[in-house]
Amino acid sequence: MKGERLFHLVDPDAWRAFETAGEDELRVASLESEGFVHLSFRGQLDGTLEAHFAGTERLVLLELDATGVAADVRLELSRGGERFPHLYRPLRRRDVVSARAIERAAEGWTLPD
């Protein structure tokens, strides 16, 4: 995991509400229901978008401070036997390095390099 970039995808309205409220922790449904926050490495984003956001037009792509969250991230088998990063604590404001709005276009999602 060292040197890998970590990402989380969030609904734009949820991100806007989080930003407006000035809270420290972003409420992520999977933390309540599954006990962890779903993350992806950069190379997994296309598959994550296809598998979980097929009908979605807009999202906010959060890049996380991989070093800052490392102690609470576990790599676990998931889709297709691939190891995905899961964050076992709330996602905190200080974890977010950048937040970028992304939209689905005819040719697919526009993602960072």
C-alpha positions in Angstrom: 0.0 0.0 0.0 3.0 2.3 0.5 3.0 5.0 -2.2 -0.5 4.2 -3.4 -3.1 7.0 -3.6 -6.4 6.4 -1.8 -9.9 7.6 -2.9 -13.4 7.7 -1.7 -16.5 8.6 -3.8 -19.3 10.6 -2.3 -22.6 12.1 -3.4 -22.2 15.9 -4.1 -25.2 16.8 -1.9 -23.6 14.9 1.1 -20.3 16.5 0.5 -21.9 20.0 0.3 -23.8 19.4 3.5 -20.6 18.2 5.2 -18.7 21.3 4.0 -21.5 23.6 5.1 -22.0 22.0 8.5 -18.3 22.3 9.3 -18.3 18.9 11.0 -15.1 17.0 11.5 -16.5 13.5 10.4 -18.2 12.7 7.2 -21.1 10.3 7.9 -20.6 7.3 5.6 -23.4 4.8 5.4 -21.1 1.8 5.0 -19.4 2.5 8.3 -22.7 2.0 10.0 -23.8 -1.0 8.0 -20.5 -2.8 7.3 -18.1 -1.3 9.9 -15.8 0.3 7.4 -15.5 3.1 4.7 -15.0 1.8 1.2 -11.9 3.2 -0.5 -10.2 2.5 -3.8 -6.7 2.8 -5.2 -6.5 4.8 -8.4 -6.3 1.7 -10.6 -9.6 0.5 -9.1 -11.7 3.6 -9.6 -13.0 2.7 -13.0 -14.3 -0.6 -11.8 -15.8 0.9 -8.7 -17.6 3.6 -10.7 -19.0 0.9 -13.1 -20.0 -1.5 -10.3 -21.5 0.9 -7.8 -22.4 4.1 -9.6 -23.7 3.0 -13.0 -26.8 5.3 -12.8 -25.0 8.2 -11.2 -24.1 11.4 -13.2 -22.1 13.4 -10.6 -19.9 12.5 -7.7 -17.2 14.1 -5.6 -13.9 12.2 -5.7 -12.0 12.6 -2.4 -8.3 11.9 -2.3 -7.2 10.9 1.1 -3.9 11.4 3.0 -2.7 7.8 2.7 -0.1 8.2 5.4 -2.6 9.7 7.8 -5.2 6.9 7.5 -2.7 4.0 7.0 -3.0 2.7 10.6 -6.7 2.3 10.2 -6.8 0.8 6.7 -7.0 -2.9 5.9 -6.6 -4.5 2.5 -9.4 -7.0 2.1 -10.6 -9.3 -0.6 -13.6 -7.9 -2.5 -14.9 -7.7 -6.1 -13.3 -10.3 -8.3 -10.9 -11.5 -5.6 -9.1 -8.1 -5.7 -7.8 -6.5 -2.5 -9.5 -3.2 -1.7 -8.6 -0.7 1.1 -11.2 -0.4 3.8 -11.0 2.4 6.5 -12.1 1.2 9.9 -13.0 4.5 11.4 -14.9 7.6 10.4 -13.6 9.6 7.5 -12.3 12.9 9.0 -11.9 16.3 7.5 -8.1 16.2 8.0 -8.0 13.0 6.0 -9.1 14.7 2.8 -6.2 16.0 0.6 -8.5 17.1 -2.2 -12.1 17.0 -3.3 -12.8 17.1 -7.0 -16.3 17.1 -8.7 -16.4 14.5 -11.4 -19.2 13.9 -14.0 -20.0 11.1 -16.3 -19.6 12.1 -20.0 -20.5 10.1 -23.1 -17.0 8.6 -23.0 -17.0 7.8 -19.3 -15.8 9.5 -16.1 -13.0 12.0 -16.2 -10.5 11.0 -13.5 -7.1 12.3 -12.3 -4.0 10.7 -13.6 
